[in-house]
Amino acid sequence: MGMLAFRIFVFIAGVVLLCPFSSSAEHITVSGCSVSNSGYLSELAKEYERKTGQQVFVRGGGSVVGLEDLKTGKVDLAASCRKRMEGDPSDIKFIQVAWDALVFIVNKNNPVEDISLEEIRGIYNGRITSWKSLDGPEMPIKLFASRPQRGLSGVESSTKELVLEGRDIIKGGNTLSLASTAIVEQMVEKTPEGIAVSGFSSARKRDVKMLKINGVKPAKETITSGRYPFRRPLYVLLPAKSKPAVKKFVDYILGKEGQRFISSMGVIALKEVK
């Protein structure tokens, strides 16, 4: 090989090494709802890549982060556990892909098993501040809440709508606001006096206790039948101009194979709701 040909070869090889997978067309990026990410989306993305060879990179961050990332073009697709709200871009499609339910989680060593709706509201409005008031131990209640810097998290907006009759969570001395539901769940795992609201799809994978509501245990059967309250939809958010690969991935999620996989993960598929 001549010197000129060798230099050309080295130059081309260097360009290839410096720019692996640089084209956004070669993979799909997703961010957003922590409940969706942990509950089904990360595993579904791996299954889709196994079947098709299409890479799908998923990270959490919360519904607000996902929507912002989608608006600014940082990701191709977003996950959300809140419905469209006033101010959301009209050209972003909210596509329901599964069902979830709000659940109230406590540390696994907390002896409290059951809680009423009025007691939940009492905790969130600051009226109930001790576990002793709920036939629990003599210790203060520490409330963890998912609250991003901007807007309402998917869990918080659902809690406000389904549980608190439109009222905001009181920011009392016993309330600690955190960036995402994933962090909230982690804090409850290691805090004996902690309580939080989360999504069934992700909380069931944590080392926490999900409280019964008025005697009804949160489970796939009770949520699908409507016996357990606080059921809510899970969405993926699609921009108006989407890559064909992204549309194919969404079609897979909504199709028989994707919905069957979602159900196999313990999450409630669309047609399972009665």
C-alpha positions as CSV (number, residue, x, y, z in Angstrom):
1,M,0.0,0.0,0.0
2,G,1.4,3.4,-1.0
3,M,1.8,6.2,1.5
4,L,-1.1,8.3,0.0
5,A,-3.4,5.3,0.1
6,F,-2.4,4.5,3.6
7,R,-3.1,8.0,4.8
8,I,-6.6,7.9,3.2
9,F,-7.3,4.6,4.9
10,V,-6.3,6.0,8.3
11,F,-8.4,9.1,7.8
12,I,-11.6,7.1,6.9
13,A,-11.0,4.7,9.8
14,G,-10.7,7.6,12.2
15,V,-13.9,9.1,11.0
16,V,-15.8,5.8,11.5
17,L,-14.3,5.4,15.0
18,L,-15.1,8.9,16.1
19,C,-18.7,8.8,14.9
20,P,-20.2,5.4,15.9
21,F,-24.0,5.3,15.9
22,S,-24.1,9.1,15.5
23,S,-27.2,9.1,13.3
24,S,-30.4,9.4,15.3
25,A,-32.0,7.2,12.7
26,E,-30.2,4.2,14.1
27,H,-31.8,4.2,17.5
28,I,-34.9,5.4,19.3
29,T,-34.6,7.5,22.5
30,V,-37.3,7.6,25.2
31,S,-37.6,9.4,28.5
32,G,-40.3,10.3,31.0
33,C,-42.6,8.6,33.5
34,S,-40.7,6.6,36.1
35,V,-43.7,4.4,36.8
36,S,-43.8,3.4,33.1
37,N,-40.1,3.0,32.8
38,S,-39.8,0.6,35.7
39,G,-43.2,-1.0,35.2
40,Y,-42.9,-2.1,31.6
41,L,-41.1,0.2,29.2
42,S,-37.5,-0.7,29.8
43,E,-38.2,-4.5,29.5
44,L,-40.4,-3.9,26.5
45,A,-37.7,-2.0,24.8
46,K,-35.3,-4.9,25.3
47,E,-37.8,-7.4,24.0
48,Y,-38.4,-5.2,20.9
49,E,-34.7,-4.9,20.2
50,R,-34.4,-8.7,20.6
51,K,-37.1,-9.3,18.1
52,T,-36.3,-6.6,15.5
53,G,-32.7,-5.5,16.1
54,Q,-33.9,-1.9,16.6
55,Q,-32.2,-0.2,19.5
56,V,-34.4,1.6,22.0
57,F,-32.7,3.6,24.8
58,V,-35.0,4.3,27.8
59,R,-34.4,6.5,30.8
60,G,-36.8,7.9,33.4
61,G,-36.9,11.4,34.9
62,G,-40.6,11.8,35.3
63,S,-43.5,12.8,33.0
64,V,-42.6,16.5,33.0
65,V,-39.0,15.7,32.0
66,G,-40.2,13.4,29.2
67,L,-42.6,16.1,27.8
68,E,-39.8,18.8,27.9
69,D,-37.3,16.4,26.3
70,L,-39.8,15.7,23.5
71,K,-40.6,19.4,22.9
72,T,-36.9,20.3,22.6
73,G,-36.1,17.3,20.4
74,K,-33.8,15.5,22.9
75,V,-35.8,12.3,22.6
76,D,-38.0,10.6,19.9
77,L,-40.7,9.4,22.3
78,A,-41.8,10.2,25.8
79,A,-43.7,8.2,28.5
80,S,-46.3,9.9,30.7
81,C,-48.7,8.9,33.5
82,R,-50.8,12.1,33.3
83,K,-53.3,13.1,30.6
84,R,-53.0,16.1,28.4
85,M,-53.2,19.3,30.4
86,E,-53.8,22.9,29.4
87,G,-50.6,24.4,27.9
88,D,-49.3,21.1,26.5
89,P,-48.4,21.4,22.8
90,S,-51.4,20.5,20.6
91,D,-49.2,18.7,18.0
92,I,-48.0,16.1,20.5
93,K,-50.2,13.0,20.5
94,F,-51.0,11.3,23.9
95,I,-51.5,7.6,23.1
96,Q,-52.8,5.4,25.9
97,V,-50.9,2.1,26.0
98,A,-51.8,0.6,29.4
99,W,-53.5,1.1,32.7
100,D,-52.1,1.8,36.2
101,A,-53.5,2.8,39.6
102,L,-52.3,5.1,42.3
103,V,-51.1,3.2,45.4
104,F,-50.1,4.4,48.8
105,I,-46.8,2.8,50.0
106,V,-45.2,2.5,53.4
107,N,-42.1,0.9,54.7
108,K,-42.4,-2.9,54.9
109,N,-41.9,-2.8,58.7
110,N,-44.8,-0.4,59.2
111,P,-47.6,-2.5,60.9
112,V,-50.4,-0.4,59.3
113,E,-52.2,-2.5,56.6
114,D,-55.3,-0.5,55.7
115,I,-56.2,3.2,55.3
116,S,-59.4,5.0,54.4
117,L,-59.7,7.7,51.8
118,E,-60.5,10.3,54.6
119,E,-57.3,9.3,56.4
120,I,-55.3,9.7,53.2
121,R,-56.7,13.2,52.8
122,G,-55.9,13.9,56.4
123,I,-52.3,13.1,55.8
124,Y,-52.0,15.2,52.7
125,N,-53.7,18.2,54.2
126,G,-51.5,18.1,57.3
127,R,-54.3,17.2,59.7
128,I,-52.9,13.7,60.5
129,T,-49.2,13.8,61.4
130,S,-48.6,10.7,63.5
131,W,-48.9,7.0,62.8
132,K,-50.5,6.5,66.2
133,S,-53.6,8.3,64.8
134,L,-53.8,5.4,62.3
135,D,-53.4,2.6,64.9
136,G,-49.7,2.5,64.1
137,P,-46.6,3.1,66.2
138,E,-45.8,6.3,68.1
139,M,-43.8,8.1,65.3
140,P,-44.3,11.1,63.1
141,I,-45.5,10.6,59.5
142,K,-43.0,11.6,56.9
143,L,-44.7,12.3,53.5
144,F,-42.6,12.0,50.4
145,A,-43.9,13.6,47.2
146,S,-42.8,13.6,43.6
147,R,-42.6,17.2,42.6
148,P,-40.4,18.4,39.6
149,Q,-39.1,21.9,39.4
150,R,-41.6,22.8,36.7
151,G,-45.2,21.7,36.5
152,L,-46.9,18.7,38.1
153,S,-45.5,15.2,38.1
154,G,-47.8,12.5,36.6
155,V,-48.3,11.0,40.1
156,E,-49.0,14.4,41.7
157,S,-51.5,15.5,39.1
158,S,-53.3,12.1,39.3
159,T,-53.3,12.4,43.2
160,K,-54.8,15.9,43.0
161,E,-57.5,14.8,40.6
162,L,-58.4,11.3,41.9
163,V,-57.8,11.6,45.6
164,L,-57.6,15.2,46.8
165,E,-60.7,16.6,45.0
166,G,-58.6,19.1,43.1
167,R,-56.7,20.4,46.1
168,D,-52.9,20.7,46.2
169,I,-50.7,18.7,48.6
170,I,-49.9,20.8,51.7
171,K,-46.2,21.6,51.9
172,G,-45.9,21.1,55.6
173,G,-42.9,20.3,57.7
174,N,-43.5,16.6,57.4
175,T,-43.4,16.7,53.5
176,L,-40.3,16.2,51.5
177,S,-40.5,16.9,47.8
178,L,-38.3,14.8,45.5
179,A,-37.5,14.9,41.8
180,S,-39.2,11.7,40.6
181,T,-41.4,8.8,41.7
182,A,-38.5,6.4,41.5
183,I,-36.6,8.4,44.2
184,V,-39.8,8.6,46.2
185,E,-40.1,4.8,46.2
186,Q,-36.5,4.4,47.2
187,M,-36.9,6.8,50.2
188,V,-40.0,4.8,51.5
189,E,-38.0,1.6,51.2
190,K,-35.5,2.9,53.8
191,T,-37.6,5.2,55.9
192,P,-39.7,3.5,58.7
193,E,-42.0,6.5,59.1
194,G,-42.4,7.2,55.4
195,I,-45.5,7.2,53.2
196,A,-46.0,8.2,49.6
197,V,-48.3,7.8,46.6
198,S,-46.9,5.9,43.6
199,G,-48.0,3.9,40.6
200,F,-49.0,0.2,41.0
201,S,-46.9,-0.7,38.0
202,S,-43.6,0.3,39.6
203,A,-44.4,0.1,43.3
204,R,-45.1,-3.7,43.2
205,K,-41.4,-4.2,42.2
206,R,-40.1,-2.3,45.3
207,D,-39.5,-3.6,48.8
208,V,-42.4,-1.7,50.2
209,K,-45.9,-2.4,51.5
210,M,-48.9,-1.2,49.4
211,L,-51.8,-0.2,51.7
212,K,-55.3,-1.5,51.3
213,I,-57.8,1.3,50.6
214,N,-61.0,0.8,52.7
215,G,-60.2,-2.9,52.9
216,V,-59.4,-3.4,49.2
217,K,-55.9,-4.6,48.3
218,P,-54.2,-3.0,45.2
219,A,-53.8,-5.9,42.8
220,K,-54.2,-6.5,39.1
221,E,-57.6,-8.2,39.6
222,T,-59.1,-5.5,41.8
223,I,-57.8,-2.7,39.6
224,T,-59.1,-4.2,36.4
225,S,-62.5,-4.9,37.9
226,G,-62.8,-1.4,39.4
227,R,-63.0,-2.6,43.0
228,Y,-59.8,-0.8,43.8
229,P,-60.1,2.9,43.2
230,F,-57.7,5.4,41.6
231,R,-57.2,3.7,38.2
232,R,-55.5,5.9,35.7
233,P,-54.1,5.6,32.1
234,L,-50.4,5.3,31.0
235,Y,-49.4,7.1,27.8
236,V,-46.6,7.4,25.3
237,L,-46.2,10.8,23.7
238,L,-45.5,11.1,20.0
239,P,-44.4,14.2,18.2
240,A,-46.2,15.3,15.0
241,K,-43.1,14.5,13.0
242,S,-41.9,11.1,14.0
243,K,-39.3,8.8,12.5
244,P,-40.8,5.7,10.8
245,A,-38.9,3.6,13.3
246,V,-40.7,5.4,16.2
247,K,-44.1,4.8,14.7
248,K,-43.3,1.1,14.2
249,F,-42.3,0.9,17.9
250,V,-45.6,2.5,19.0
251,D,-47.5,0.2,16.7
252,Y,-45.7,-2.8,18.4
253,I,-46.7,-1.5,21.8
254,L,-50.3,-1.2,20.8
255,G,-50.4,-4.5,18.9
256,K,-51.2,-7.9,20.2
257,E,-47.6,-8.9,20.9
258,G,-46.7,-5.7,22.8
259,Q,-49.9,-5.7,24.8
260,R,-49.4,-9.4,25.7
261,F,-45.8,-8.6,26.8
262,I,-47.1,-5.6,29.0
263,S,-49.6,-8.0,30.6
264,S,-46.9,-10.6,31.3
265,M,-44.9,-7.9,33.2
266,G,-47.8,-7.6,35.6
267,V,-49.0,-4.3,34.2
268,I,-52.6,-3.9,33.0
269,A,-53.0,-4.1,29.2
270,L,-55.7,-2.0,27.5
271,K,-58.3,-4.7,26.9
272,E,-57.9,-6.2,30.5
273,V,-60.0,-3.4,32.0
274,K,-63.6,-4.6,32.5
